[in-house]
């Protein structure tokens, strides 16, 4: 096959290939319900989603629930990330702290976020604070372990070089060496936490806190599966926007890298 022929294939046009794949997926999805392979009650066809979306938007519910969930999401994400990063840095720079927390971490880490729901209700009742707590727990561990690995992975030669130039205090070495060297790894953990936080939001809101998760639960109870899919796609869109914004921020923070 000549170079010109290869250049005209669909595989050489990634955007067209992606569009073709998406259209094929939507067509298959539509066909499953149109040909009676599955009831629209259990799997709504894509053609029914615009109408369901417009009903939610025109009623004001859609924007209201987005605002509520974003509040839980951002507060939990910020608190969980800051605490995880902070403890990860302290543990990574101190063998004493690492030894003291080793078995505490081993005991608490395997406990899934949903297992904390009863305590969230006991401590905060059914409130936004309870949802924020659940989201924060889910995000905390990701940021803790990625930060710990990033800090402990800093080249020891850099530390020795800093000490030879007189930077001997832990604080100065943290600011001058450890943070700049570990920032890419820390930011990778934060980005992973962006997605984990959305999954935690749904779990946190299913027990009654107002938001996207609660609305999905209400719709599922009424067998309004088209509404459920609308909010699933809403969360996917919100995550995509947050992730894209974070990538721009990360690239700006790491602009010093070659």
C-alpha positions in Angstrom: 0.0 0.0 0.0 1.4 3.4 -1.0 1.9 6.3 1.4 -0.9 8.2 -0.2 -3.3 5.3 0.3 -2.3 4.9 4.0 -2.8 8.7 4.5 -6.5 8.4 3.4 -7.5 5.6 5.8 -9.8 6.2 8.7 -7.2 4.9 11.1 -5.0 7.9 10.2 -7.7 10.4 11.3 -8.1 9.8 15.1 -10.9 12.4 15.4 -13.0 10.7 12.7 -12.2 7.4 14.2 -13.4 8.5 17.6 -16.6 10.0 16.1 -17.3 6.8 14.2 -16.8 4.7 17.3 -19.1 6.9 19.3 -21.8 6.9 16.7 -21.5 3.1 16.4 -21.9 2.8 20.2 -25.0 5.1 20.2 -26.5 3.2 17.3 -26.0 -0.2 19.1 -27.5 1.2 22.3 -30.5 2.6 20.4 -31.0 -0.7 18.6 -31.0 -2.7 21.8 -34.2 -1.0 22.9 -35.8 -0.3 19.5 -35.7 -3.9 18.6 -37.1 -5.1 21.9 -33.9 -6.7 23.2 -34.4 -4.7 26.4 -37.2 -2.7 27.8 -36.7 1.1 27.7 -37.6 1.2 31.4 -34.4 -0.6 32.2 -32.2 0.9 29.4 -33.5 4.1 27.9 -32.5 4.8 24.3 -30.3 7.7 23.6 -33.0 9.4 21.6 -35.1 9.8 24.8 -32.3 11.6 26.8 -32.6 15.1 25.3 -36.3 15.3 26.4 -35.5 14.0 29.9 -32.6 16.4 30.1 -34.8 19.4 29.1 -37.4 18.4 31.7 -34.7 18.5 34.5 -33.2 21.8 33.2 -36.6 23.6 32.8 -37.7 22.6 36.3 -34.6 24.0 37.8 -33.7 20.7 39.5 -30.6 20.1 37.3 -28.7 23.2 38.2 -29.8 23.0 41.8 -28.5 19.5 42.2 -25.2 20.3 40.4 -24.6 23.2 42.8 -25.2 21.0 45.8 -23.0 18.2 44.6 -20.2 20.6 43.6 -20.2 22.0 47.1 -19.7 18.5 48.6 -17.2 17.6 45.9 -15.0 20.6 46.2 -15.0 20.8 50.0 -14.2 17.1 50.3 -11.6 17.2 47.5 -9.8 20.2 49.1 -9.9 18.8 52.7 -8.9 15.3 51.7 -6.2 16.4 49.4 -4.6 18.9 51.8 -4.7 16.4 54.7 -3.4 13.5 52.6 -0.6 15.6 51.0 0.4 17.1 54.4 0.6 13.8 56.2 2.3 12.2 53.2 5.0 14.9 53.3 5.6 14.6 57.0 5.7 10.8 56.9 8.0 10.8 53.9 10.5 13.1 55.6 10.5 11.4 59.0 11.2 7.8 59.7 9.9 8.3 63.2 6.5 9.5 62.0 6.5 6.7 59.4 7.1 4.1 62.1 4.5 5.6 64.4 1.8 5.6 61.8 2.7 2.3 60.0 0.2 0.1 61.7 -2.4 2.8 62.0 -2.3 3.1 58.2 -2.5 -0.7 57.7 -5.6 -0.9 59.9 -7.5 2.0 58.4 -6.5 1.8 54.8 -8.5 -1.3 53.8 -11.8 0.2 55.2 -13.8 1.3 52.1 -15.4 4.8 52.1 -18.9 3.4 52.2 -18.1 1.7 55.6 -17.7 5.2 57.1 -21.3 6.2 56.1 -22.8 5.1 59.5 -20.3 7.2 61.4 -20.8 10.1 59.0 -24.5 10.0 59.9 -23.8 9.6 63.6 -21.3 12.5 63.7 -22.9 14.9 61.2 -26.4 13.6 60.8 -27.8 13.7 57.2 -26.1 16.9 56.2 -23.7 18.3 53.6 -20.9 17.9 56.2 -21.5 14.2 56.2 -21.2 14.1 52.4 -18.0 16.2 52.6 -16.6 13.8 55.1 -17.2 10.7 52.9 -15.6 12.4 49.9 -12.7 13.6 52.0 -12.0 10.0 53.2 -12.0 8.7 49.7 -9.6 11.3 48.4 -7.3 11.3 51.5 -5.7 7.9 50.9 -4.9 8.5 47.2 -3.1 11.7 48.0 -1.4 10.3 51.1 0.2 7.3 49.3 1.1 9.2 46.1 2.7 12.0 48.2 4.5 9.5 50.4 5.9 7.7 47.4 6.9 11.0 45.7 8.7 12.4 48.7 10.5 9.1 49.5 11.5 8.9 45.8 13.4 12.2 45.8 17.0 11.5 44.8 19.2 11.4 47.9 22.0 13.1 46.0 19.8 16.2 45.7 19.4 16.3 49.5 23.2 15.9 50.0 23.9 18.6 47.5 21.5 21.0 49.3 23.2 20.2 52.7 26.6 20.9 51.1 25.3 24.4 50.3 24.2 25.0 53.8 20.5 24.0 53.5 20.4 21.7 56.6 17.1 22.4 58.3 14.1 20.2 57.3 12.0 23.2 56.4 14.6 24.6 54.0 15.2 21.2 52.4 11.5 20.8 52.0 11.0 24.1 50.3 14.2 24.1 48.2 14.5 20.4 47.2 11.7 18.0 48.3 8.7 19.9 47.1 10.1 20.9 43.7 11.3 17.3 43.1 8.1 15.6 44.3 5.5 18.0 42.9 4.9 16.1 39.7 4.1 12.9 41.7 1.9 14.8 44.1 -0.1 16.4 41.3 -0.6 13.0 39.7 -2.2 11.9 43.0 -4.4 15.0 43.1 -5.6 14.3 39.5 -6.5 10.7 40.4 -8.4 12.1 43.4 -10.5 14.2 41.1 -12.2 11.1 39.7 -12.4 9.3 43.0 -14.1 12.3 44.6 -17.0 12.1 42.0 -17.5 8.4 42.8 -17.5 9.2 46.5 -20.0 12.1 46.0 -22.6 9.6 44.6 -22.1 7.2 47.5 -22.3 10.0 50.0 -25.5 11.4 48.6 -27.3 8.1 48.2 -28.2 8.1 52.0 -30.3 11.3 51.7 -28.0 14.3 51.3 -29.3 16.5 48.4 -27.3 16.3 45.2 -26.8 14.4 42.0 -26.6 11.0 43.8 -29.9 11.6 45.7 -31.7 12.7 42.5 -30.4 9.5 40.7 -31.7 7.4 43.6 -35.1 9.2 43.4 -35.3 8.6 39.7 -34.3 4.9 40.1 -37.1 4.4 42.7 -39.6 5.7 40.1 -38.1 3.6 37.3 -37.2 6.8 35.5 -34.0 5.4 34.1 -33.7 8.2 31.5 -33.2 10.6 34.4 -30.6 8.4 35.9 -28.6 8.3 32.7 -29.0 12.1 32.3 -27.2 12.6 35.7 -24.6 9.9 34.9 -23.7 11.9 31.8 -23.8 15.1 33.8 -21.2 13.7 36.2 -19.1 12.5 33.3 -19.2 16.1 31.8 -18.4 17.7 35.1 -15.4 15.4 35.7 -14.2 16.1 32.2 -14.3 19.9 32.8 -12.6 19.7 36.2 -9.9 17.4 34.8 -9.3 19.6 31.8 -9.0 22.7 34.1 -6.6 20.8 36.4 -4.4 19.7 33.5 -4.0 23.4 32.5 -3.2 24.3 36.1 -0.7 21.4 36.4 1.0 22.4 33.2 1.3 26.0 34.4 2.7 24.9 37.8 5.3 22.6 36.1 6.2 25.0 33.3 9.8 25.0 34.6 10.3 21.5 33.5 12.0 20.9 30.1 
